[in-house]
Amino acid sequence: MTPRPVRHVTVVGAGLAGLTAAITAAEGGARVTLYEAHRTPGGRARTAEHPYRTNEGPHALYRRGPHWSWLAARGLLGPMAPLPAREGARFRFHRDGALRRTPPLGLLRLARRSPGRAPVDLDFATWAGAEVGPAAARAATHYSGVALFHHDPGSLSARFVQERLHRSAALPPEARYPRGGWGRVVERMAARARELGVRLETGARVDTLPGTADGPVVVATSLAAARRLLGDPSLTWESGRTALLDLALRTREGDPFVVSDLDAPGWLERFTAQDPTLAPAGRQLLQGQFPVGPGASRDEGLARAERLLDLGFPGWRDRMVWRRDALATGRTGAVDRPGTTWRDRPAIARGDGVFLAGDAVAAPGVLAEVAFTSGREAALLALGALDAPAGRGTRHPASRTP
């Protein structure tokens, strides 16, 4: 009797997409090897060590999203931090140069509308302006920047932006925060992978595409890294460019929870409001994002952040105990221009037993949901290739993600 060949899947990259792919493939009965260049898994979903647990990747999970359901079904969700009611009353909006307690009514009306009503082929600013008027449309455009990290959300596809506006401004809020930061979710996912027999190799940079003779390969890296690894110049898609600010202040009663800039895309959030474990006692952790255009510098974004801090957190310089800033370029997920949808992004199935996963590939969802959905789909396609008759099933013209 001829022995049955070993069913093996290789995954490159142990971020959210790679961990999802590894768990899915292992649950499907495959032997999985997962390579990660860094000493710890997580990718951009890592959480820094003490004393300030800053997140390098997504900050929230959406309760109605597929990632939430998948994690919960496997006991990987862990304790989540809802927003305390009293902190919800400390939401502030920067509009017309002043801080206000409420946004324009038109923004709220627009956010309630189904994304299905927004056209794919029209830019968001034009569509929203016709729906609620130019002033409210401008405010909605800038508010949506919290889920886009893009300097000009109004220029993007109306359908694309409306889905993110609808989810990020939902009432009651969909967003929940993993206690201890995203790193805790990553730790649970990595532990689950090991329980399933996944061989997780950290500190193992992959510079050459593994051969597919030993089974399918899932490349779950950034699109730029996948482009180099696969030698495929077509693996490109537009992303945002954002100045990021992490700030620790001595605690003062009455500070805002969020300051949303409606005069330009920008966002400040006090993450210790919902999870005090992110900073030592007597300290509060703020994180902000201020998108900048292709010709703008990081300092221009940080200058906008400081102006917003002056308004929302008077005297913040005297209370500051720690600060860090960075410029994120091409690391904030895909954005879709008018006339394109997620289906037009680089396909998950690359042919010859190679599959792609990450936050800028052809998969639906918002923020981390794209990485999750593509990771799961890539693993399912890899399992299908393993089960196909010899010589068949290793070439797929496109992803079958619905």
WOFEN-V872233 format. One record per run of one state. SS is the DSSP state (H for helix, E for strand, L for the rest). FROM is the first residue (numbers start at 1). LEN is the number of residues. If there is no record, write none. Layout:
ss:from:len
SS:FROM:LEN
SS:FROM:LEN
This chain:
ss:from:len
L:1:7
E:8:5
L:13:3
H:16:12
L:28:3
E:31:6
L:37:6
H:43:3
L:46:1
E:47:1
L:48:7
E:55:1
L:56:5
E:61:2
L:63:3
H:66:8
L:74:6
E:80:2
L:82:3
H:85:4
L:89:2
E:91:5
L:96:2
E:98:3
L:101:4
H:105:7
L:112:3
H:115:3
L:118:5
E:123:1
H:124:9
L:133:1
H:134:14
L:148:5
H:153:3
E:156:2
H:158:11
L:169:6
E:175:4
L:179:3
H:182:14
L:196:3
E:199:4
L:203:9
H:212:3
L:215:2
E:217:3
L:220:3
H:223:8
L:231:8
E:239:12
L:251:7
E:258:4
L:262:4
E:266:5
H:271:3
L:274:2
H:276:3
L:279:4
E:283:9
L:292:6
H:298:15
L:313:3
H:316:4
E:320:15
L:335:2
E:337:1
L:338:4
H:342:3
L:345:1
E:346:1
L:347:2
E:349:3
L:352:2
E:354:3
L:357:4
E:361:1
L:362:6
H:368:20
L:388:15
